[in-house]
Amino acid sequence: MIRNTLNEELMEKASIEFTKPYHKIEYRFKELNAINGADFLNHIAGNYALNFKVETSAHLKVYYPNGWFDIRMQEEAQNVVSLQLDIYDKTLLEGKRTLQQLEDLHQQLLKYSAN
């Protein structure tokens, strides 16, 4: 589902700064259990792998025409992880849209993993 409007509440939770030539957006997906965190990374990799360069090692890095994003899984407690997302985009609006798309994937995964 692609939205035409950005979720302003989501944008308020993100940290945004500008270091020429990129806008950097930091966001954290919190308190995922280890299985959902790994599933989320797999969904993202699969969603972007057909059209963009995707690197997987200790973290997931996806390059697209305007920039890239990097997601690192960090263990908070036993079986609880958070995902640190850093988006580097030359256009702030496109960076925000990328964040919105990743959050939509996150919400979709949570919806179907609850069933």
Z-matrix of the N, CA and C atoms (Angstrom, degrees):
N
C 1 1.443
C 2 1.530 1 109.34
N 3 1.292 2 117.69 1 120.22
C 4 1.451 3 121.94 2 179.19
C 5 1.522 4 108.30 3 -102.70
N 6 1.316 5 114.84 4 128.17
C 7 1.454 6 119.31 5 -179.45
C 8 1.519 7 110.16 6 -97.86
N 9 1.307 8 116.12 7 147.62
C 10 1.456 9 120.60 8 175.35
C 11 1.519 10 111.44 9 -87.37
N 12 1.325 11 116.86 10 -24.80
C 13 1.454 12 120.78 11 179.96
C 14 1.524 13 108.99 12 -111.05
N 15 1.314 14 115.58 13 148.36
C 16 1.456 15 120.93 14 179.26
C 17 1.521 16 109.78 15 -89.36
N 18 1.298 17 115.58 16 145.83
C 19 1.447 18 121.99 17 176.81
C 20 1.522 19 107.87 18 -76.71
N 21 1.320 20 116.99 19 104.96
C 22 1.466 21 121.17 20 -176.01
C 23 1.531 22 111.81 21 -65.42
N 24 1.324 23 117.17 22 -31.67
C 25 1.470 24 120.83 23 177.77
C 26 1.529 25 109.76 24 -63.73
N 27 1.310 26 116.75 25 -40.18
C 28 1.462 27 121.56 26 176.19
C 29 1.520 28 110.49 27 -63.44
N 30 1.332 29 117.34 28 -43.13
C 31 1.458 30 121.26 29 -178.24
C 32 1.533 31 111.75 30 -65.03
N 33 1.336 32 116.78 31 -30.59
C 34 1.462 33 120.19 32 178.63
C 35 1.521 34 111.82 33 -68.88
N 36 1.330 35 117.47 34 -25.87
C 37 1.467 36 121.84 35 179.35
C 38 1.525 37 112.32 36 -81.72
N 39 1.328 38 116.99 37 -13.25
C 40 1.459 39 121.71 38 -178.12
C 41 1.526 40 110.11 39 -92.37
N 42 1.315 41 114.83 40 151.97
C 43 1.459 42 121.84 41 174.80
C 44 1.527 43 107.62 42 -101.95
N 45 1.343 44 116.66 43 127.15
C 46 1.463 45 120.86 44 -176.27
C 47 1.516 46 109.15 45 -124.46
N 48 1.339 47 115.47 46 131.39
C 49 1.463 48 120.65 47 174.43
C 50 1.526 49 108.72 48 -141.82
N 51 1.324 50 115.70 49 162.20
C 52 1.463 51 120.43 50 -179.88
C 53 1.517 52 109.27 51 -121.06
N 54 1.326 53 116.04 52 123.52
C 55 1.458 54 123.69 53 171.59
C 56 1.515 55 105.42 54 -129.77
N 57 1.311 56 115.85 55 110.56
C 58 1.454 57 122.40 56 -173.20
C 59 1.514 58 111.83 57 -46.15
N 60 1.306 59 121.05 58 129.23
C 61 1.461 60 130.16 59 5.88
C 62 1.527 61 113.38 60 -99.37
N 63 1.342 62 118.60 61 10.98
C 64 1.466 63 120.59 62 -172.77
C 65 1.522 64 113.12 63 -112.77
N 66 1.328 65 113.92 64 145.23
C 67 1.456 66 121.67 65 165.69
C 68 1.519 67 105.61 66 -89.46
N 69 1.305 68 117.52 67 131.22
C 70 1.461 69 121.51 68 179.23
C 71 1.521 70 108.09 69 -109.54
N 72 1.318 71 114.97 70 124.89
C 73 1.457 72 121.88 71 178.04
C 74 1.522 73 107.25 72 -115.22
N 75 1.327 74 116.80 73 122.39
C 76 1.459 75 121.86 74 177.20
C 77 1.520 76 108.79 75 -108.91
N 78 1.313 77 115.00 76 135.92
C 79 1.461 78 120.89 77 -179.75
C 80 1.526 79 107.91 78 -149.15
N 81 1.307 80 117.33 79 148.12
C 82 1.458 81 121.34 80 179.48
C 83 1.521 82 109.46 81 -126.18
N 84 1.339 83 115.45 82 123.87
C 85 1.457 84 122.27 83 171.07
C 86 1.518 85 105.32 84 -86.61
N 87 1.323 86 118.17 85 111.70
C 88 1.461 87 121.48 86 -170.65
C 89 1.521 88 113.00 87 -98.64
N 90 1.321 89 112.78 88 155.87
C 91 1.464 90 124.43 89 169.68
C 92 1.515 91 114.38 90 50.31
N 93 1.306 92 115.42 91 52.31
C 94 1.453 93 120.75 92 171.01
C 95 1.520 94 107.13 93 -93.36
N 96 1.326 95 117.45 94 144.57
C 97 1.457 96 115.65 95 171.95
C 98 1.518 97 107.35 96 -76.16
N 99 1.309 98 117.47 97 163.25
C 100 1.469 99 121.83 98 -172.35
C 101 1.527 100 111.99 99 -58.13
N 102 1.316 101 117.95 100 -36.34
C 103 1.463 102 120.80 101 -178.84
C 104 1.530 103 110.12 102 -68.11
N 105 1.334 104 117.76 103 -46.55
C 106 1.461 105 120.24 104 179.71
C 107 1.524 106 111.76 105 -64.83
N 108 1.337 107 117.20 106 -36.02
C 109 1.459 108 120.52 107 177.94
C 110 1.515 109 111.18 108 -62.54
N 111 1.316 110 117.63 109 -46.38
C 112 1.467 111 121.75 110 178.66
C 113 1.525 112 110.42 111 -66.41
N 114 1.328 113 117.34 112 -40.89
C 115 1.468 114 121.14 113 177.50
C 116 1.528 115 110.81 114 -61.37
N 117 1.320 116 116.20 115 -41.99
C 118 1.454 117 120.64 116 -179.85
C 119 1.530 118 110.61 117 -61.99
N 120 1.331 119 117.34 118 -44.52
C 121 1.466 120 120.77 119 178.12
C 122 1.526 121 110.88 120 -63.03
N 123 1.329 122 117.21 121 -40.04
C 124 1.466 123 120.65 122 178.04
C 125 1.529 124 111.49 123 -64.87
N 126 1.332 125 116.93 124 -40.98
C 127 1.467 126 120.65 125 177.67
C 128 1.524 127 110.77 126 -61.89
N 129 1.310 128 116.68 127 -44.48
C 130 1.460 129 120.25 128 -179.40
C 131 1.525 130 110.33 129 -63.77
N 132 1.323 131 116.02 130 -47.92
C 133 1.475 132 119.88 131 179.66
C 134 1.520 133 110.63 132 -58.00
N 135 1.328 134 117.09 133 -44.64
C 136 1.460 135 120.81 134 179.47
C 137 1.515 136 112.89 135 -66.60
N 138 1.326 137 116.65 136 -36.46
C 139 1.459 138 121.45 137 -178.67
C 140 1.526 139 112.14 138 -68.37
N 141 1.332 140 117.01 139 -34.62
C 142 1.458 141 120.67 140 -175.60
C 143 1.527 142 113.80 141 -100.46
N 144 1.332 143 119.12 142 -15.14
C 145 1.465 144 122.05 143 -171.91
C 146 1.526 145 113.95 144 -63.87
N 147 1.311 146 118.19 145 -30.53
C 148 1.462 147 120.09 146 -177.79
C 149 1.518 148 113.02 147 -70.80
N 150 1.324 149 118.00 148 -29.81
C 151 1.458 150 120.85 149 -173.09
C 152 1.527 151 115.10 150 -112.67
N 153 1.334 152 117.57 151 -18.48
C 154 1.454 153 120.44 152 -172.62
C 155 1.526 154 110.95 153 -134.50
N 156 1.312 155 115.81 154 163.95
C 157 1.459 156 120.87 155 176.89
C 158 1.522 157 108.28 156 -76.99
N 159 1.333 158 115.71 157 126.75
C 160 1.460 159 122.26 158 -178.64
C 161 1.524 160 108.33 159 -122.73
N 162 1.331 161 116.39 160 128.25
C 163 1.458 162 121.86 161 175.25
C 164 1.524 163 108.54 162 -113.68
N 165 1.315 164 115.41 163 132.31
C 166 1.459 165 119.85 164 175.13
C 167 1.515 166 108.57 165 -125.24
N 168 1.281 167 115.87 166 128.30
C 169 1.465 168 122.72 167 173.62
C 170 1.518 169 105.60 168 -149.99
N 171 1.300 170 118.38 169 -114.39
C 172 1.456 171 120.48 170 175.66
C 173 1.526 172 110.98 171 -75.43
N 174 1.327 173 116.56 172 -13.11
C 175 1.457 174 122.62 173 178.81
C 176 1.521 175 108.17 174 -149.44
N 177 1.309 176 116.13 175 177.22
C 178 1.469 177 121.72 176 -179.74
C 179 1.524 178 108.29 177 -109.78
N 180 1.322 179 116.05 178 127.91
C 181 1.464 180 120.88 179 178.31
C 182 1.520 181 108.00 180 -128.45
N 183 1.331 182 115.82 181 127.97
C 184 1.457 183 121.96 182 -178.14
C 185 1.532 184 108.17 183 -122.70
N 186 1.337 185 115.34 184 123.79
C 187 1.469 186 122.02 185 177.16
C 188 1.523 187 108.89 186 -99.60
N 189 1.319 188 116.54 187 133.55
C 190 1.456 189 121.80 188 175.04
C 191 1.531 190 107.66 189 -135.26
N 192 1.330 191 119.69 190 170.90
C 193 1.466 192 120.63 191 -169.40
C 194 1.530 193 116.24 192 -54.19
N 195 1.315 194 119.07 193 -35.56
C 196 1.463 195 121.33 194 -175.37
C 197 1.524 196 113.54 195 -92.79
N 198 1.330 197 118.23 196 -8.86
C 199 1.455 198 120.78 197 -176.76
C 200 1.518 199 111.59 198 167.89
N 201 1.331 200 115.92 199 -142.82
C 202 1.455 201 121.16 200 179.09
C 203 1.524 202 109.59 201 -159.24
N 204 1.334 203 114.78 202 165.62
C 205 1.462 204 119.38 203 169.60
C 206 1.517 205 109.10 204 -134.53
N 207 1.319 206 113.77 205 154.59
C 208 1.454 207 122.89 206 -175.06
C 209 1.522 208 107.34 207 -131.91
N 210 1.335 209 117.21 208 130.64
C 211 1.464 210 121.46 209 178.50
C 212 1.521 211 108.74 210 -124.45
N 213 1.323 212 115.54 211 126.52
C 214 1.465 213 122.01 212 178.33
C 215 1.519 214 109.42 213 -119.83
N 216 1.328 215 115.39 214 134.30
C 217 1.454 216 121.13 215 177.26
C 218 1.527 217 108.41 216 -89.83
N 219 1.337 218 116.39 217 131.02
C 220 1.459 219 121.91 218 -179.97
C 221 1.516 220 108.69 219 -127.35
N 222 1.332 221 116.36 220 128.73
C 223 1.454 222 120.33 221 179.95
C 224 1.521 223 109.47 222 -79.34
N 225 1.321 224 116.16 223 125.09
C 226 1.464 225 122.44 224 179.08
C 227 1.527 226 110.62 225 -91.56
N 228 1.311 227 116.31 226 -44.83
C 229 1.463 228 123.78 227 179.57
C 230 1.524 229 106.05 228 -153.60
N 231 1.321 230 116.24 229 -177.70
C 232 1.460 231 118.56 230 -179.52
C 233 1.525 232 110.21 231 -61.61
N 234 1.344 233 116.54 232 123.71
C 235 1.464 234 125.48 233 -179.79
C 236 1.529 235 114.32 234 62.21
N 237 1.328 236 117.92 235 15.98
C 238 1.459 237 121.18 236 175.03
C 239 1.526 238 107.75 237 -125.11
N 240 1.325 239 115.82 238 124.49
C 241 1.456 240 120.64 239 -179.66
C 242 1.519 241 109.85 240 -126.51
N 243 1.304 242 114.90 241 161.98
C 244 1.466 243 120.38 242 169.16
C 245 1.518 244 106.61 243 -125.33
N 246 1.295 245 116.06 244 156.26
C 247 1.455 246 121.70 245 177.80
C 248 1.523 247 108.27 246 -114.91
N 249 1.325 248 115.79 247 121.74
C 250 1.461 249 121.41 248 177.41
C 251 1.521 250 108.42 249 -92.83
N 252 1.313 251 116.80 250 121.24
C 253 1.455 252 123.52 251 -179.00
C 254 1.519 253 109.24 252 -110.25
N 255 1.331 254 116.22 253 127.99
C 256 1.461 255 122.54 254 173.47
C 257 1.524 256 107.41 255 -124.20
N 258 1.335 257 115.93 256 120.20
C 259 1.466 258 121.93 257 179.07
C 260 1.525 259 107.73 258 -109.83
N 261 1.318 260 116.11 259 129.33
C 262 1.465 261 122.77 260 175.59
C 263 1.523 262 106.99 261 -116.99
N 264 1.325 263 116.96 262 112.98
C 265 1.456 264 120.85 263 -176.20
C 266 1.522 265 109.60 264 -137.97
N 267 1.313 266 116.57 265 141.72
C 268 1.464 267 121.03 266 179.29
C 269 1.520 268 111.84 267 -71.32
N 270 1.327 269 117.53 268 -23.06
C 271 1.459 270 122.70 269 180.00
C 272 1.524 271 108.62 270 -118.40
N 273 1.328 272 116.99 271 122.25
C 274 1.462 273 120.85 272 -177.24
C 275 1.523 274 111.83 273 -59.71
N 276 1.320 275 118.46 274 -41.68
C 277 1.461 276 121.25 275 -179.23
C 278 1.525 277 111.08 276 -61.14
N 279 1.336 278 117.10 277 -43.18
C 280 1.473 279 119.95 278 178.86
C 281 1.531 280 110.77 279 -66.50
N 282 1.304 281 117.99 280 -37.08
C 283 1.460 282 121.28 281 176.30
C 284 1.527 283 110.90 282 -62.32
N 285 1.325 284 116.53 283 -42.12
C 286 1.465 285 120.71 284 177.34
C 287 1.524 286 110.97 285 -64.99
N 288 1.333 287 116.59 286 -38.53
C 289 1.471 288 119.39 287 177.95
C 290 1.525 289 111.01 288 -65.48
N 291 1.324 290 116.99 289 -37.75
C 292 1.461 291 120.49 290 176.86
C 293 1.522 292 109.91 291 -62.89
N 294 1.330 293 117.38 292 -44.25
C 295 1.467 294 120.98 293 176.89
C 296 1.526 295 110.14 294 -59.30
N 297 1.324 296 117.31 295 -44.11
C 298 1.466 297 121.22 296 179.99
C 299 1.519 298 110.69 297 -61.71
N 300 1.334 299 117.83 298 -42.33
C 301 1.466 300 121.28 299 179.35
C 302 1.530 301 110.87 300 -63.37
N 303 1.328 302 116.91 301 -41.81
C 304 1.470 303 120.29 302 179.62
C 305 1.525 304 111.01 303 -67.71
N 306 1.322 305 117.25 304 -38.17
C 307 1.467 306 120.11 305 176.89
C 308 1.519 307 110.88 306 -67.45
N 309 1.338 308 117.99 307 -37.67
C 310 1.464 309 120.89 308 176.64
C 311 1.534 310 110.62 309 -62.37
N 312 1.340 311 117.01 310 -41.25
C 313 1.470 312 120.42 311 175.67
C 314 1.528 313 111.02 312 -62.30
N 315 1.322 314 115.64 313 -41.21
C 316 1.467 315 121.14 314 178.61
C 317 1.530 316 110.58 315 -61.02
N 318 1.327 317 117.00 316 -47.30
C 319 1.463 318 120.99 317 -179.93
C 320 1.529 319 111.17 318 -64.28
N 321 1.326 320 116.81 319 -38.37
C 322 1.462 321 120.66 320 178.55
C 323 1.528 322 110.39 321 -64.47
N 324 1.321 323 117.41 322 -43.25
C 325 1.457 324 120.89 323 178.23
C 326 1.525 325 111.23 324 -63.29
N 327 1.339 326 117.18 325 -41.78
C 328 1.463 327 120.04 326 178.04
C 329 1.528 328 111.47 327 -63.39
N 330 1.320 329 115.87 328 -38.76
C 331 1.461 330 120.85 329 -179.98
C 332 1.530 331 111.25 330 -62.18
N 333 1.338 332 116.77 331 -45.43
C 334 1.452 333 119.71 332 -176.55
C 335 1.518 334 114.07 333 -83.62
N 336 1.327 335 118.40 334 -21.90
C 337 1.452 336 119.89 335 177.47
C 338 1.532 337 111.11 336 -79.07
N 339 1.330 338 117.33 337 -18.95
C 340 1.467 339 121.37 338 178.24
C 341 1.526 340 111.35 339 -74.28
N 342 1.330 341 116.94 340 -22.49
C 343 1.475 342 120.77 341 -177.17
C 344 1.504 343 111.77 342 -82.04
